[in-house]
Amino acid sequence: MRYDKLEAADEVVKRLFDPRYSYKKAYIPLELKYAYLQHYLEAKWTEIVGANLARSCSIEKIVGNELYIRTASSLLANELYMMQALFLQKINAFLLGRLIIKKVYFHTGGFIRRQQAKKQAEEQAQLLKPEYTRCPRCGARMEKGPAMCSICEREERDRLRGNITELLRIQPWLSYEECQAFYKCDRILFNAVRDGLKSYYFEKVRQGFATKKDELMAVLFLSEKQPEEITTKIYENTLAYLRKDAPMQRFRR
C-alpha cells in the first residue's frame, strides 16, 4: 500500500535532531525543525502529562530549546513550576532521551495575550518607522514626506516673510487674495507680517515721531485704500483717530 513507506514521527525527530545524520539532499532550517518538534509534542501531549493535566495546560510555542506552556490558572502555573525538572525529564524521554528541551516556562493565558499584544505593537511600530531621504536644497538627512528639511523650510519662510514685507511697504492696501498673485503663502504668515507693519506705523504716529511717509503708510494700512482714493478729510480723520484711539483700540484687540 502507499502508506507502507511513510516514516514514523519518532524516526523523523531522530533524523532531525541527531547530529550523526547528514542532510545531503537539502538544508533544513532550525525553525522548521522546532516547528515539527512542537507538532510532535502536541500529538503526544496526553501521553506525556496525563489526561487530567492535558485538559488544563497546553503547548504554546517552542523557541529554540525553550518550551512555553500555557496553563488554565496562575495557581497551576506555580505548581508546575515547582515540578519543572520532572516535566523536562518526561518531555525529553519522549524525544528519544536526548536533551532537546532545556528550559520550560509556565504562563497563564493573560500573559500570552500580553505577549501577543506586545509583539503586534512592535510590528506596528516597525511599519510606522519613518523613512529618510535627503533634502533637495541642502542635502541633509530628513524624514520622507516634507518638501525640505526644517532648517531650509525656516529659511524659506524667512525669505518669504521678507518678500511680503517689501511688497506691503510698496502696496499697503493689498489683501491676502491679492498677495497670492505675487507670493504663495498661508494666511497666517500674511496676517502676521501685515499686523507687524501696521503696529509699527501706528505706534510712530501715536508717539508723534512719524514722518510724512510714515503717516501716509499708517493711513493706507488702516483705510486699506489706494493713494488716489485718499482724500484730505480721510487723511486727517485717520491720523486723528490713530493719535487719539490707537492705545484703546490695541487694548480692545
One Martini backbone bead per residue (centre of mass of N, CA, C, O) as a GRO file, in nm:
protein
  253
    1MET     BB    1   0.103   0.033   0.009
    2ARG     BB    2   0.135   0.378   0.030
    3TYR     BB    3   0.185   0.374   0.362
    4ASP     BB    4   0.451   0.198   0.398
    5LYS     BB    5   0.663   0.461   0.347
    6LEU     BB    6   0.604   0.593   0.600
    7GLU     BB    7   0.731   0.795   0.847
    8ALA     BB    8   0.794   0.805   1.158
    9ALA     BB    9   0.797   1.043   1.400
   10ASP     BB   10   1.041   0.938   1.559
   11GLU     BB   11   1.233   0.931   1.312
   12VAL     BB   12   1.219   1.228   1.245
   13VAL     BB   13   1.335   1.338   1.509
   14LYS     BB   14   1.599   1.182   1.492
   15ARG     BB   15   1.691   1.304   1.217
   16LEU     BB   16   1.683   1.612   1.302
   17PHE     BB   17   1.861   1.582   1.604
   18ASP     BB   18   2.082   1.401   1.485
   19PRO     BB   19   2.419   1.453   1.409
   20ARG     BB   20   2.471   1.178   1.247
   21TYR     BB   21   2.293   1.300   1.051
   22SER     BB   22   2.267   1.369   0.708
   23TYR     BB   23   2.203   1.646   0.465
   24LYS     BB   24   2.229   1.613   0.125
   25LYS     BB   25   1.973   1.730  -0.015
   26ALA     BB   26   1.887   1.937   0.233
   27TYR     BB   27   1.835   2.220   0.408
   28ILE     BB   28   1.728   2.258   0.752
   29PRO     BB   29   1.580   2.465   0.933
   30LEU     BB   30   1.545   2.529   1.266
   31GLU     BB   31   1.247   2.620   1.263
   32LEU     BB   32   1.135   2.355   1.135
   33LYS     BB   33   1.221   2.165   1.353
   34TYR     BB   34   1.055   2.299   1.590
   35ALA     BB   35   0.781   2.278   1.452
   36TYR     BB   36   0.776   1.966   1.448
   37LEU     BB   37   0.821   1.925   1.749
   38GLN     BB   38   0.555   2.057   1.838
   39HIS     BB   39   0.372   1.862   1.685
   40TYR     BB   40   0.470   1.609   1.834
   41LEU     BB   41   0.401   1.697   2.130
   42GLU     BB   42   0.098   1.745   2.084
   43ALA     BB   43   0.037   1.445   2.012
   44LYS     BB   44   0.186   1.350   2.308
   45TRP     BB   45   0.062   1.507   2.555
   46THR     BB   46  -0.112   1.294   2.706
   47GLU     BB   47   0.128   1.097   2.760
   48ILE     BB   48   0.306   1.296   2.922
   49VAL     BB   49   0.078   1.432   3.145
   50GLY     BB   50  -0.199   1.339   3.103
   51ALA     BB   51  -0.537   1.377   3.097
   52ASN     BB   52  -0.588   1.590   3.319
   53LEU     BB   53  -0.355   1.797   3.249
   54ALA     BB   54  -0.426   1.836   2.942
   55ARG     BB   55  -0.689   2.018   3.015
   56SER     BB   56  -0.493   2.265   3.163
   57CYS     BB   57  -0.267   2.229   2.939
   58SER     BB   58  -0.042   2.375   2.684
   59ILE     BB   59   0.117   2.435   2.399
   60GLU     BB   60   0.246   2.730   2.269
   61LYS     BB   61   0.576   2.715   2.232
   62ILE     BB   62   0.894   2.705   2.045
   63VAL     BB   63   1.219   2.842   2.148
   64GLY     BB   64   1.430   2.657   2.063
   65ASN     BB   65   1.504   2.510   2.388
   66GLU     BB   66   1.216   2.641   2.459
   67LEU     BB   67   0.924   2.589   2.661
   68TYR     BB   68   0.579   2.692   2.626
   69ILE     BB   69   0.320   2.696   2.876
   70ARG     BB   70  -0.027   2.685   2.902
   71THR     BB   71  -0.248   2.779   3.156
   72ALA     BB   72  -0.550   2.811   3.337
   73SER     BB   73  -0.366   2.907   3.589
   74SER     BB   74  -0.153   3.044   3.822
   75LEU     BB   75  -0.151   2.807   4.021
   76LEU     BB   76  -0.064   2.589   3.818
   77ALA     BB   77   0.197   2.728   3.732
   78ASN     BB   78   0.335   2.708   4.010
   79GLU     BB   79   0.325   2.400   4.038
   80LEU     BB   80   0.485   2.335   3.774
   81TYR     BB   81   0.740   2.492   3.846
   82MET     BB   82   0.820   2.289   4.082
   83MET     BB   83   0.817   2.049   3.828
   84GLN     BB   84   1.024   2.104   3.590
   85ALA     BB   85   1.222   1.870   3.603
   86LEU     BB   86   1.011   1.649   3.546
   87PHE     BB   87   0.909   1.766   3.285
   88LEU     BB   88   1.174   1.746   3.126
   89GLN     BB   89   1.211   1.442   3.153
   90LYS     BB   90   0.948   1.353   3.008
   91ILE     BB   91   0.992   1.496   2.742
   92ASN     BB   92   1.278   1.380   2.667
   93ALA     BB   93   1.180   1.083   2.667
   94PHE     BB   94   1.009   1.136   2.394
   95LEU     BB   95   1.309   1.231   2.267
   96LEU     BB   96   1.505   0.978   2.295
   97GLY     BB   97   1.671   1.110   2.553
   98ARG     BB   98   1.722   1.387   2.448
   99LEU     BB   99   1.847   1.724   2.503
  100ILE     BB  100   1.635   1.953   2.372
  101ILE     BB  101   1.489   2.046   2.625
  102LYS     BB  102   1.600   2.296   2.879
  103LYS     BB  103   1.335   2.478   2.902
  104VAL     BB  104   1.053   2.584   3.111
  105TYR     BB  105   0.737   2.760   3.076
  106PHE     BB  106   0.476   2.917   3.277
  107HIS     BB  107   0.153   3.037   3.161
  108THR     BB  108  -0.097   3.235   3.119
  109GLY     BB  109  -0.321   3.372   2.905
  110GLY     BB  110  -0.259   3.672   2.975
  111PHE     BB  111   0.041   3.665   2.901
  112ILE     BB  112   0.005   3.586   2.608
  113ARG     BB  113  -0.160   3.833   2.527
  114ARG     BB  114   0.060   4.037   2.599
  115GLN     BB  115   0.273   3.925   2.407
  116GLN     BB  116   0.106   3.965   2.149
  117ALA     BB  117   0.060   4.270   2.182
  118LYS     BB  118   0.360   4.342   2.181
  119LYS     BB  119   0.422   4.229   1.902
  120GLN     BB  120   0.218   4.404   1.746
  121ALA     BB  121   0.340   4.676   1.834
  122GLU     BB  122   0.617   4.628   1.705
  123GLU     BB  123   0.514   4.590   1.417
  124GLN     BB  124   0.375   4.865   1.398
  125ALA     BB  125   0.631   5.033   1.454
  126GLN     BB  126   0.782   4.927   1.206
  127LEU     BB  127   0.577   5.041   0.998
  128LEU     BB  128   0.605   5.349   1.130
  129LYS     BB  129   0.877   5.385   1.042
  130PRO     BB  130   1.068   5.616   0.931
  131GLU     BB  131   1.166   5.764   0.639
  132TYR     BB  132   1.459   5.852   0.454
  133THR     BB  133   1.617   6.146   0.317
  134ARG     BB  134   1.700   6.419   0.104
  135CYS     BB  135   1.754   6.737   0.076
  136PRO     BB  136   1.719   6.930  -0.213
  137ARG     BB  137   1.901   7.175  -0.105
  138CYS     BB  138   2.131   7.058   0.127
  139GLY     BB  139   2.135   6.724   0.185
  140ALA     BB  140   1.996   6.652   0.432
  141ARG     BB  141   1.875   6.452   0.665
  142MET     BB  142   1.530   6.325   0.627
  143GLU     BB  143   1.213   6.292   0.633
  144LYS     BB  144   0.966   6.161   0.470
  145GLY     BB  145   0.752   6.425   0.290
  146PRO     BB  146   0.879   6.677   0.304
  147ALA     BB  147   1.021   6.911   0.089
  148MET     BB  148   1.205   6.993   0.343
  149CYS     BB  149   1.388   7.088   0.576
  150SER     BB  150   1.365   7.277   0.858
  151ILE     BB  151   1.583   7.484   0.787
  152CYS     BB  152   1.491   7.548   0.496
  153GLU     BB  153   1.203   7.622   0.576
  154ARG     BB  154   1.280   7.864   0.752
  155GLU     BB  155   1.433   8.020   0.535
  156GLU     BB  156   1.193   8.038   0.339
  157ARG     BB  157   1.005   8.188   0.535
  158ASP     BB  158   1.188   8.436   0.574
  159ARG     BB  159   1.196   8.516   0.280
  160LEU     BB  160   0.889   8.548   0.249
  161ARG     BB  161   0.858   8.764   0.465
  162GLY     BB  162   1.036   8.977   0.324
  163ASN     BB  163   0.870   8.997   0.061
  164ILE     BB  164   0.602   9.083   0.194
  165THR     BB  165   0.707   9.337   0.328
  166GLU     BB  166   0.791   9.484   0.067
  167LEU     BB  167   0.512   9.473  -0.066
  168LEU     BB  168   0.357   9.635   0.166
  169ARG     BB  169   0.530   9.895   0.140
  170ILE     BB  170   0.417   9.948  -0.153
  171GLN     BB  171   0.119   9.782  -0.093
  172PRO     BB  172  -0.087   9.820   0.178
  173TRP     BB  173  -0.381   9.732   0.038
  174LEU     BB  174  -0.338   9.448   0.034
  175SER     BB  175  -0.459   9.137   0.014
  176TYR     BB  176  -0.438   8.807   0.035
  177GLU     BB  177  -0.540   8.741  -0.250
  178GLU     BB  178  -0.348   8.949  -0.395
  179CYS     BB  179  -0.076   8.823  -0.292
  180GLN     BB  180  -0.088   8.550  -0.459
  181ALA     BB  181   0.023   8.682  -0.729
  182PHE     BB  182   0.322   8.695  -0.596
  183TYR     BB  183   0.282   8.509  -0.325
  184LYS     BB  184   0.294   8.195  -0.177
  185CYS     BB  185   0.085   8.187   0.111
  186ASP     BB  186  -0.027   8.199   0.418
  187ARG     BB  187  -0.243   8.368   0.622
  188ILE     BB  188  -0.073   8.383   0.878
  189LEU     BB  189   0.177   8.523   0.759
  190PHE     BB  190   0.038   8.769   0.639
  191ASN     BB  191  -0.090   8.879   0.903
  192ALA     BB  192   0.174   8.909   1.060
  193VAL     BB  193   0.308   9.116   0.875
  194ARG     BB  194   0.083   9.326   0.869
  195ASP     BB  195   0.058   9.375   1.177
  196GLY     BB  196   0.351   9.468   1.218
  197LEU     BB  197   0.334   9.720   1.036
  198LYS     BB  198   0.097   9.858   1.167
  199SER     BB  199   0.221   9.889   1.450
  200TYR     BB  200   0.462  10.060   1.364
  201TYR     BB  201   0.305  10.307   1.238
  202PHE     BB  202   0.102  10.363   1.465
  203GLU     BB  203   0.314  10.424   1.689
  204LYS     BB  204   0.449  10.666   1.553
  205VAL     BB  205   0.197  10.841   1.550
  206ARG     BB  206   0.129  10.836   1.853
  207GLN     BB  207   0.424  10.946   1.944
  208GLY     BB  208   0.525  11.171   1.714
  209PHE     BB  209   0.758  11.028   1.492
  210ALA     BB  210   0.630  11.079   1.221
  211THR     BB  211   0.642  11.094   0.903
  212LYS     BB  212   0.490  11.148   0.611
  213LYS     BB  213   0.529  10.856   0.524
  214ASP     BB  214   0.425  10.722   0.781
  215GLU     BB  215   0.142  10.844   0.772
  216LEU     BB  216   0.062  10.726   0.499
  217MET     BB  217   0.096  10.428   0.579
  218ALA     BB  218  -0.112  10.430   0.807
  219VAL     BB  219  -0.354  10.510   0.631
  220LEU     BB  220  -0.338  10.273   0.430
  221PHE     BB  221  -0.365  10.041   0.636
  222LEU     BB  222  -0.637  10.129   0.767
  223SER     BB  223  -0.815  10.183   0.497
  224GLU     BB  224  -0.739  10.009   0.239
  225LYS     BB  225  -0.637  10.226   0.033
  226GLN     BB  226  -0.560  10.398  -0.229
  227PRO     BB  227  -0.411  10.694  -0.294
  228GLU     BB  228  -0.650  10.808  -0.488
  229GLU     BB  229  -0.870  10.762  -0.238
  230ILE     BB  230  -0.734  10.981  -0.069
  231THR     BB  231  -0.839  11.224   0.127
  232THR     BB  232  -0.810  11.483   0.336
  233LYS     BB  233  -1.020  11.382   0.539
  234ILE     BB  234  -0.919  11.093   0.571
  235TYR     BB  235  -0.636  11.165   0.661
  236GLU     BB  236  -0.704  11.335   0.916
  237ASN     BB  237  -0.896  11.132   1.062
  238THR     BB  238  -0.694  10.900   1.085
  239LEU     BB  239  -0.479  11.046   1.253
  240ALA     BB  240  -0.665  11.124   1.485
  241TYR     BB  241  -0.741  10.836   1.560
  242LEU     BB  242  -0.454  10.731   1.621
  243ARG     BB  243  -0.378  10.946   1.845
  244LYS     BB  244  -0.636  10.871   2.030
  245ASP     BB  245  -0.731  10.532   1.981
  246ALA     BB  246  -0.499  10.323   1.964
  247PRO     BB  247  -0.465  10.214   2.256
  248MET     BB  248  -0.761  10.118   2.291
  249GLN     BB  249  -0.768   9.936   2.041
  250ARG     BB  250  -0.534   9.746   2.127
  251PHE     BB  251  -0.668   9.652   2.389
  252ARG     BB  252  -0.924   9.528   2.267
  253ARG     BB  253  -0.758   9.329   2.071
   0.00000   0.00000   0.00000
